[in-house]
């Protein structure tokens, strides 16, 4: 049970960090990312990969694949 809580906590922290927005003088909201190229698909893929494999290398590879790995993980469920 604690593994699920830890994974959920990491996911929530990364999600909240990626959803922070900056306000400019002219009132337009510009989304601020952790760094360019990291989006919601990347974060979800890394969390799913880490939960399944416990490997940094696989988490990096699956983070690069992003939404493709998320969809794959949904289709091919872990036993």
Buried (B, 14 or more C-beta within 10 A) or exposed (E): EEEEEEBEEBBEEBEEEBEEEEEEEEEEEEEEBEEEEBBBBBBBBBBBBBBBBEEEEBBEBBBEBBEEBBEEBEEEEEE
